[in-house]
């Protein structure tokens, strides 16, 4: 391997890898005149300390939704006015996730190298935040058959801020990778497949002006404009996002309170997330968000009260079959976080509350 790629090579942890700075060094080694150096195993070091969840004032409902999303690898959509803290919440997600293991680190490093980037030596999961002007090729790849943002977020988080401002075809390109975890590129002469098993976090305003439903400022948008703005995101794409949270602007007293009253620290919440993930892997070999429809039927069994509550929600909110399965997966994660073996009515109720955009616009 070229000596400049020693970091990527070290992730493979193979004693057979040798590095060279020049072709003459390889010739000398083949003649038996010199020895090429090997690579030391990559040092398992962490990245800089991530932003702490305790730094976010208020927004306890959004923090709870973030914990559930991290525990089950669920997609998360944050809806709120400007300044509500949507970006702050999204940036705290990587700190709640466990570090990459050896195999995952090799996958991430391989994709970064294929994209022409120098892999990072830390084990923090990727956090990709493309701008809303990004093209379809930038998101899914294709320029020189290099991986795009979806693949660079593999085993990590893809954060799409201002979700309705993305091009419609770019958003629709997310649908298949969200289900399959793979980006398939087909061109005239070649076909490529890139892994893209990422966790989607998106943020958007409730309307074009941003203040629909906000008591601080009057909204200038008509009901038709609000509906048209939200309809920029198709129903099938919304169905594929497990958790939808509506955030409100913080009251003045929350902004002025002591910073030490922000709530739980990231490290404390991460312990619960790790415990819930271990429960899921021990039970079914995967996280709840990756369960198939057949597995959901077998693993997410409901009692009489829970079934009745979910049936009423399906009728009132008009949930699709896909949304129904998503609610069950989120409820299973809520039960795992509480240490419950069975999904209860409280878990179903919380999962239903996390489908806010399915409510009709008033």
C-alpha positions as a printed Julia matrix, in Angstrom:
362×3 Matrix{Float64}:
   0.0     0.0     0.0
   1.14    3.61   -0.45
   2.48    4.92    2.84
  -0.04    7.76    2.69
  -2.84    5.16    2.99
  -1.4     3.51    6.09
  -4.33    4.71    8.21
  -6.93    2.97    6.05
  -4.76   -0.15    5.85
  -4.33   -0.26    9.62
  -8.09   -0.61   10.1
  -7.9    -4.03    8.39
  -5.56   -5.23   11.19
  -3.68   -7.59    8.86
   0.0    -8.48    9.47
   0.5    -9.06    5.72
   0.11   -5.39    4.71
   3.27   -3.5     3.82
   3.69    0.16    2.91
   6.06    1.94    0.57
   6.76    5.59   -0.25
   8.28    4.97   -3.68
   8.35    2.26   -6.35
  12.1     1.92   -5.84
  11.43    0.72   -2.29
   9.21   -2.04   -3.71
  11.89   -3.06   -6.21
  14.48   -3.22   -3.44
  12.17   -5.37   -1.33
  11.54   -7.77   -4.24
  15.32   -8.15   -4.67
  15.71   -8.91   -0.98
  17.77   -5.76   -0.41
  15.31   -4.08    1.99
  12.24   -4.77    4.13
   9.02   -2.88    3.71
   7.46   -1.7     7.0
   4.12   -3.03    8.1
   1.32   -1.0     9.64
   0.43   -0.75   13.28
  -3.19   -1.52   14.23
  -5.26    1.63   14.24
  -5.38    3.28   17.62
  -8.94    3.23   18.94
  -9.27    6.88   19.82
 -12.4     8.95   20.17
 -13.16   12.22   18.46
 -13.4    15.55   20.22
 -16.11   15.63   22.86
 -19.48   15.92   21.08
 -22.0    18.65   21.91
 -23.83   17.82   25.13
 -27.58   17.33   25.32
 -27.67   19.25   28.61
 -26.7    22.43   26.72
 -30.11   22.5    25.01
 -32.59   24.55   27.05
 -36.07   23.09   27.43
 -37.45   21.03   24.52
 -37.82   17.97   26.73
 -40.25   16.34   24.3
 -37.75   16.64   21.45
 -34.98   15.28   23.67
 -37.12   12.28   24.55
 -37.82   11.71   20.85
 -34.08   11.91   20.15
 -33.42    9.27   22.81
 -36.01    6.94   21.27
 -34.6     7.53   17.78
 -31.08    6.74   18.98
 -32.17    3.6    20.83
 -33.97    2.04   17.85
 -32.15    3.73   14.92
 -35.42    5.39   13.91
 -35.68    8.23   11.42
 -36.58   11.58   12.99
 -38.33   14.65   11.56
 -38.25   17.88   13.6
 -40.84   20.55   12.76
 -40.69   23.97   14.4
 -40.22   27.72   13.95
 -36.81   29.31   13.4
 -34.72   29.31   16.56
 -36.61   26.48   18.27
 -33.45   24.35   18.49
 -34.0    21.82   15.71
 -30.37   21.88   14.56
 -29.07   21.77   18.14
 -31.14   18.64   18.81
 -29.97   16.93   15.61
 -26.3    17.64   16.33
 -26.59   15.8    19.67
 -27.59   12.47   18.1
 -24.05   11.14   17.28
 -23.07   11.56   20.92
 -25.87    9.18   21.95
 -24.79    6.44   19.55
 -22.16    3.8    20.34
 -18.74    4.08   18.7
 -18.02    2.2    15.48
 -16.75   -1.34   15.91
 -13.81   -2.65   13.84
 -15.9    -3.89   10.9
 -17.98   -0.71   10.76
 -14.84    1.44   10.91
 -13.45   -0.4     7.86
 -16.7     0.18    5.94
 -16.75    3.9     6.76
 -13.05    4.33    5.93
 -13.48    2.49    2.61
 -16.3     4.8     1.54
 -14.41    7.93    2.55
 -11.37    6.71    0.62
 -13.52    5.92   -2.43
 -14.86    9.49   -2.28
 -11.31   10.86   -2.33
 -11.35   11.83    1.35
  -8.79   11.01    4.02
 -10.49    8.8     6.67
 -10.55   10.06   10.22
  -8.79    8.01   12.91
 -11.62    8.43   15.43
 -14.46    5.97   15.92
 -17.28    8.51   16.07
 -20.11    7.76   13.67
 -20.34    9.98   10.57
 -22.57   13.05   10.66
 -23.31   14.42    7.21
 -25.16   17.71    6.73
 -25.54   18.51    3.01
 -26.95   21.89    1.97
 -30.48   21.98    0.57
 -29.1    23.03   -2.84
 -27.34   19.65   -3.19
 -28.16   17.83   -6.41
 -29.33   14.25   -6.78
 -25.83   13.22   -7.86
 -24.34   14.86   -4.76
 -26.75   12.96   -2.51
 -26.73    9.48   -4.03
 -23.39    9.63   -5.87
 -22.55    9.31   -9.53
 -19.95   12.0   -10.2
 -17.07    9.84  -11.39
 -18.91    6.92   -9.77
 -18.0     8.17   -6.33
 -20.25    7.66   -3.31
 -22.56   10.53   -2.4
 -23.75   11.97    0.89
 -26.06    9.01    1.59
 -23.15    6.58    1.44
 -20.78    8.88    3.33
 -23.38    8.81    6.13
 -23.24    4.98    6.18
 -23.33    3.67    9.77
 -23.95    7.24   10.91
 -26.4    10.14   10.66
 -27.65   12.05    7.62
 -29.07   15.43    8.66
 -31.21   17.29    6.11
 -32.01   20.79    7.31
 -34.77   22.78    5.58
 -36.14   19.54    4.17
 -38.84   21.03    1.86
 -36.2    23.22    0.19
 -34.44   20.19   -1.31
 -35.32   19.42   -4.91
 -38.25   17.04   -5.2
 -36.3    14.46   -7.21
 -33.49   14.59   -4.62
 -35.96   13.8    -1.83
 -37.59   10.99   -3.77
 -34.13    9.46   -4.3
 -34.03    8.85   -0.53
 -36.96    6.45   -0.51
 -35.29    3.27   -1.75
 -32.05    3.62    0.28
 -34.1     4.22    3.44
 -35.66    0.79    2.95
 -32.8    -1.22    1.46
 -29.7     0.49    2.91
 -28.1     0.46   -0.56
 -27.64    3.02   -3.34
 -27.66    1.44   -6.81
 -26.27    3.49   -9.69
 -26.91    2.35  -13.25
 -25.27    4.11  -16.16
 -24.83    3.28  -19.84
 -21.84    0.96  -19.36
 -21.53    0.33  -15.63
 -23.55   -0.43  -12.53
 -22.38    0.35   -9.02
 -23.73   -0.37   -5.56
 -22.77    1.67   -2.5
 -23.87    0.83    1.04
 -26.06    3.55    2.59
 -27.41    2.3     5.92
 -27.76    5.66    7.62
 -30.09    7.16   10.21
 -32.08   10.06    8.75
 -32.72   13.21   10.79
 -34.56   16.05    9.04
 -35.74   19.49   10.09
 -38.27   21.88    8.59
 -40.35   24.95    9.37
 -44.12   24.45    9.78
 -44.86   26.87    6.92
 -43.08   29.12    4.39
 -42.74   32.05    6.83
 -41.86   29.69    9.67
 -44.36   30.86   12.3
 -47.47   28.75   11.78
 -48.88   27.99   15.23
 -46.29   30.19   16.99
 -47.8    32.47   19.65
 -44.87   34.91   19.46
 -45.35   35.95   15.84
 -48.34   36.03   13.53
 -48.17   33.69   10.55
 -48.61   35.35    7.16
 -49.37   32.12    5.33
 -52.79   30.91    4.22
 -53.94   27.36    4.86
 -53.37   26.62    1.16
 -49.79   27.89    1.34
 -49.11   25.81    4.46
 -50.52   22.69    2.83
 -48.57   23.33   -0.39
 -45.34   23.81    1.59
 -45.77   20.57    3.51
 -46.79   18.73    0.35
 -43.3    19.33   -1.05
 -42.48   16.23    0.97
 -44.34   13.28   -0.46
 -46.49   11.0     1.65
 -44.38    7.9     0.88
 -41.24    9.68    2.12
 -42.98   10.88    5.3
 -44.23    7.34    5.9
 -40.62    6.14    5.91
 -39.66    8.5     8.76
 -40.64    6.82   12.02
 -40.79    9.79   14.41
 -42.3    13.22   13.72
 -41.95   15.89   16.41
 -43.45   19.36   16.53
 -41.29   21.81   18.49
 -42.38   25.16   19.92
 -40.34   28.29   20.54
 -38.94   28.5    24.06
 -40.63   30.89   26.49
 -38.48   33.72   27.9
 -38.19   32.08   31.34
 -36.62   28.98   29.76
 -34.03   31.09   27.95
 -33.14   33.04   31.1
 -32.88   30.11   33.51
 -29.56   28.83   34.85
 -27.6    26.8    32.27
 -27.22   23.98   34.81
 -30.99   23.34   34.55
 -30.76   22.12   30.97
 -31.51   18.49   31.8
 -29.71   15.18   31.49
 -26.23   14.98   30.07
 -25.45   13.06   26.9
 -23.43   10.43   28.79
 -26.4     9.52   31.02
 -28.83    9.19   28.12
 -26.26    7.23   26.09
 -26.18    4.56   28.81
 -29.92    3.94   28.42
 -29.58    3.95   24.64
 -26.79    1.36   24.78
 -28.81   -0.88   27.13
 -31.86   -0.76   24.86
 -29.73   -1.57   21.81
 -28.21   -4.58   23.56
 -31.73   -5.82   24.39
 -32.8    -5.57   20.75
 -29.73   -7.3    19.36
 -30.08  -10.12   21.9
 -33.76  -10.58   21.07
 -33.81  -10.31   17.28
 -30.22   -9.73   16.08
 -30.92   -6.22   14.78
 -32.3    -2.87   15.89
 -36.03   -2.23   15.88
 -36.01    0.16   12.91
 -34.66   -2.65   10.69
 -37.42   -5.15   11.49
 -39.34   -6.52    8.5
 -43.14   -6.65    8.42
 -43.11  -10.35    9.32
 -40.73   -9.73   12.23
 -42.89   -6.85   13.48
 -45.9    -9.17   13.64
 -43.93  -11.71   15.64
 -41.99   -9.42   17.97
 -44.37   -6.48   18.53
 -47.36   -8.33   19.94
 -50.04   -6.22   21.64
 -52.5    -6.76   24.44
 -56.21   -5.96   24.2
 -55.94   -2.38   25.48
 -52.96   -1.59   23.28
 -54.66   -3.02   20.2
 -57.81   -1.0    20.82
 -55.82    2.21   21.25
 -53.84    1.62   18.06
 -57.02    0.78   16.11
 -58.58    4.11   17.12
 -55.41    5.94   16.08
 -55.37    4.27   12.67
 -58.97    5.35   12.06
 -58.58    8.9    13.37
 -55.19    9.69   11.79
 -55.67    7.62    8.64
 -52.36    5.8     9.1
 -51.13    3.71    6.2
 -49.99    0.11    6.6
 -46.37    1.3     6.56
 -47.09    3.95    9.22
 -48.82    1.29   11.32
 -45.69   -0.85   11.31
 -43.56    2.2    12.1
 -45.71    2.98   15.14
 -45.26   -0.6    16.36
 -41.48   -0.39   15.96
 -41.3     2.87   17.89
 -43.55    1.44   20.61
 -41.23   -1.58   20.87
 -38.28    0.79   21.37
 -40.19    2.72   24.06
 -40.8    -0.58   25.85
 -37.12   -1.52   25.54
 -36.04    1.79   27.06
 -38.35    1.21   30.03
 -37.19   -2.4    30.41
 -40.65   -3.82   29.66
 -40.94   -7.23   28.02
 -44.41   -6.47   26.59
 -45.6    -3.4    24.7
 -48.13   -1.59   26.88
 -50.8     1.0    26.17
 -48.46    3.76   27.43
 -45.82    2.74   24.87
 -48.38    2.71   22.06
 -49.69    6.1    23.17
 -46.22    7.62   23.13
 -45.49    6.16   19.68
 -48.75    7.6    18.33
 -47.88   11.03   19.71
 -44.67   10.87   17.69
 -46.62   11.0    14.41
 -47.46   14.73   14.69
 -47.59   15.59   10.95
 -50.22   12.91   10.42
 -52.66   15.22   12.23
 -54.75   17.4     9.91
 -53.59   21.01    9.46
 -56.0    23.41   11.21
